[in-house]
Amino acid sequence: MPVFVKLVQSGFGRQTSGFLHALTTSVEDDPNWYLAEQDGRKGLVPCNYISFRPNPWYMQACPRNTAEECLLETDPCTGLPVQPDGAFVVRRSESNGPGFSLSVK
């Protein structure tokens, strides 16, 4: 699953604040490296050089009933829905191992 990451330190030791797009979460099952893309350039980045900034619609450890509660939540003061129609949550699947599930309002 693509995840946006913030580069903490470049490979040359200088600090940057650019954003990378992770294409894979590991390279050849090595959890210490990530294949990433920035400005059309692809390369390997060591995991200790980046910090993750997941998308707000991605909830990694979220059971189905919790996702549904979030999507159907109403404002206690107004009684109106907090989330608009079409709002969604992507989460790890509870039944499909490494897969993902999509909950939509």
One Martini backbone bead per residue (centre of mass of N, CA, C, O) as a GRO file, in nm:
protein
  105
    1MET     BB    1   0.095   0.037   0.025
    2PRO     BB    2   0.082   0.352  -0.008
    3VAL     BB    3   0.309   0.588   0.149
    4PHE     BB    4   0.373   0.869   0.319
    5VAL     BB    5   0.692   1.031   0.355
    6LYS     BB    6   0.941   1.176   0.562
    7LEU     BB    7   1.235   1.321   0.520
    8VAL     BB    8   1.505   1.347   0.743
    9GLN     BB    9   1.759   1.220   0.578
   10SER     BB   10   1.988   1.212   0.363
   11GLY     BB   11   2.243   1.027   0.208
   12PHE     BB   12   2.444   1.301   0.258
   13GLY     BB   13   2.357   1.435   0.558
   14ARG     BB   14   2.120   1.612   0.484
   15GLN     BB   15   1.859   1.813   0.547
   16THR     BB   16   1.508   1.756   0.485
   17SER     BB   17   1.143   1.826   0.372
   18GLY     BB   18   1.064   1.617   0.186
   19PHE     BB   19   0.847   1.415  -0.006
   20LEU     BB   20   0.762   1.077  -0.020
   21HIS     BB   21   0.689   0.780  -0.215
   22ALA     BB   22   0.604   0.472  -0.129
   23LEU     BB   23   0.614   0.171  -0.310
   24THR     BB   24   0.754  -0.001  -0.084
   25THR     BB   25   0.814  -0.147   0.235
   26SER     BB   26   1.020  -0.350   0.093
   27VAL     BB   27   1.330  -0.515   0.012
   28GLU     BB   28   1.349  -0.831   0.000
   29ASP     BB   29   1.245  -0.845   0.308
   30ASP     BB   30   1.379  -0.569   0.405
   31PRO     BB   31   1.301  -0.352   0.674
   32ASN     BB   32   1.549  -0.126   0.616
   33TRP     BB   33   1.407  -0.077   0.327
   34TYR     BB   34   1.295   0.170   0.076
   35LEU     BB   35   1.098   0.233  -0.193
   36ALA     BB   36   1.121   0.552  -0.357
   37GLU     BB   37   0.961   0.874  -0.452
   38GLN     BB   38   1.097   1.183  -0.611
   39ASP     BB   39   1.048   1.371  -0.871
   40GLY     BB   40   1.072   1.087  -1.050
   41ARG     BB   41   1.261   0.954  -0.843
   42LYS     BB   42   1.429   0.649  -0.767
   43GLY     BB   43   1.491   0.483  -0.440
   44LEU     BB   44   1.677   0.401  -0.166
   45VAL     BB   45   1.574   0.392   0.188
   46PRO     BB   46   1.640   0.413   0.500
   47CYS     BB   47   1.439   0.374   0.774
   48ASN     BB   48   1.606   0.589   0.966
   49TYR     BB   49   1.533   0.845   0.750
   50ILE     BB   50   1.225   0.801   0.823
   51SER     BB   51   0.883   0.919   0.853
   52PHE     BB   52   0.557   0.854   0.906
   53ARG     BB   53   0.258   0.977   0.705
   54PRO     BB   54  -0.037   0.892   0.706
   55ASN     BB   55  -0.328   0.871   0.589
   56PRO     BB   56  -0.640   0.955   0.723
   57TRP     BB   57  -0.788   0.690   0.580
   58TYR     BB   58  -0.575   0.518   0.742
   59MET     BB   59  -0.636   0.212   0.945
   60GLN     BB   60  -0.461  -0.037   1.050
   61ALA     BB   61  -0.590  -0.100   1.357
   62CYS     BB   62  -0.915  -0.173   1.241
   63PRO     BB   63  -1.207  -0.268   1.294
   64ARG     BB   64  -1.503  -0.272   1.142
   65ASN     BB   65  -1.682  -0.144   1.368
   66THR     BB   66  -1.501   0.110   1.404
   67ALA     BB   67  -1.522   0.219   1.116
   68GLU     BB   68  -1.831   0.249   1.118
   69GLU     BB   69  -1.849   0.445   1.357
   70CYS     BB   70  -1.684   0.673   1.226
   71LEU     BB   71  -1.873   0.708   0.971
   72LEU     BB   72  -2.154   0.737   1.168
   73GLU     BB   73  -2.096   0.981   1.311
   74THR     BB   74  -2.227   1.227   1.538
   75ASP     BB   75  -2.309   1.530   1.639
   76PRO     BB   76  -2.415   1.609   1.959
   77CYS     BB   77  -2.527   1.904   1.899
   78THR     BB   78  -2.670   1.854   1.595
   79GLY     BB   79  -2.695   1.546   1.468
   80LEU     BB   80  -2.488   1.546   1.254
   81PRO     BB   81  -2.281   1.434   1.037
   82VAL     BB   82  -1.935   1.416   1.018
   83GLN     BB   83  -1.948   1.245   0.764
   84PRO     BB   84  -1.962   1.223   0.443
   85ASP     BB   85  -2.065   1.113   0.173
   86GLY     BB   86  -1.800   0.886   0.072
   87ALA     BB   87  -1.660   0.811   0.299
   88PHE     BB   88  -1.340   0.651   0.403
   89VAL     BB   89  -1.177   0.330   0.494
   90VAL     BB   90  -0.857   0.195   0.530
   91ARG     BB   91  -0.775  -0.149   0.615
   92ARG     BB   92  -0.694  -0.415   0.764
   93SER     BB   93  -0.757  -0.732   0.729
   94GLU     BB   94  -0.918  -0.986   0.921
   95SER     BB   95  -0.932  -1.238   0.681
   96ASN     BB   96  -0.677  -1.145   0.457
   97GLY     BB   97  -0.417  -1.101   0.588
   98PRO     BB   98  -0.242  -0.878   0.375
   99GLY     BB   99  -0.491  -0.732   0.332
  100PHE     BB  100  -0.765  -0.516   0.245
  101SER     BB  101  -1.016  -0.279   0.357
  102LEU     BB  102  -1.334  -0.122   0.269
  103SER     BB  103  -1.502   0.161   0.408
  104VAL     BB  104  -1.830   0.298   0.331
  105LYS     BB  105  -2.077   0.567   0.339
   0.00000   0.00000   0.00000
